[in-house]
């Protein structure tokens, strides 16, 4: 098991050292550490230079987190990949836990640990809807993302089968990828906490984009009419898509900004849902 660690970063002066130090301090060292600087225009590149003897740095124009992760994936020499967001942190045994879990459960080609949440400097308990589960989790993955990039270890060859991160997604790119994987493979879960996931800061991507469900619906649309998707799974997907669209439509109506494309998509999904429920 050769593990390449991939860290995308864009203008993260305050957190990139913490992320890098957590990888360099692993009890089971990474076989390779790749940091993709996605066009940072502040002091981030200078910080990365302090680590240049210990990491591989890829610099590119600002293309977004999907393109940054994909650049790291393409450059990786390991047969397994571990991602770390530049605002998160690993516990020292994260990679040791991954190796041990793989030895115990070689059937999984992708697995993740549990996580600790820190919001605005305080530890908080994730809500029930964020609870991680393992196994065949396609249905559980539909409402929102329950797989965390910073917690995942994935066999590189698996991405050759399902594809890389979709670079058309500025957010929810991970939701899109995990949904594609969950259709075909079980996702393992190590119930031990391996990462600290930070949130609530101003440059968090999820705070920069309104209506995250719009991007989740875009991901779901890839599967809605795929004939290879079992009808029961399609039913789950359409039920969740209709629910999300109803909420978006209600929001648009309250703002008095009708969005015809949402109504058209809702009508198409509702029609297909009615057909399946007959």
C-alpha angles and dihedrals in degrees: 000000000000110000123204114194116213121198119181114199137183121175096329102146093149099051112024095085091053091051094046095045090052090056095044090050096058118134087219102044121226114250090222136004117205120185116191112202103206098206099298112188100189132061095302095100090053091052090051090053088062087065099039093116091057104037141042112241123205116188123198141158116277101280102146137263095290093056090045094052091044091053089053092047092052092050096045118113097189122095090225128050131209120189127206124185111224093240095052133076137215127222112239094257097049096112093037088055090049093052093047092048091050092052091051095042109029090160092077118086091185130028141157142202127234118260145221117231124219116185119183091341096310129102111241133183115244115242120253091258089061094052112128121234133181137221125036097002104161092118094045090049095059102080095051142330112297095168116079120210091217091054099046131100113186136180107249092221089061090067089055086063103042100027134244130284111306106248092204089073115085088183135008088040088132092050088054094051096045090050090054091049096043089059091063109024143035114248114221124223127207102197092209118101112252105163145038111226114201125203144164097064122130098244094052107128094225089061093053099059125063120217102021089185088070089069093042088054089051088055093046091051089067089067105030096089100024105127092210092063110098112248093240091055091046088053091054091048095048093047090054093043092051090050092051092047092050090055092048092048092050090050092051091049092052090053089047089234105121113202109203094192091063091053091047091051091047091051092050093048093044091052092051091045092052090052092053094047095054 
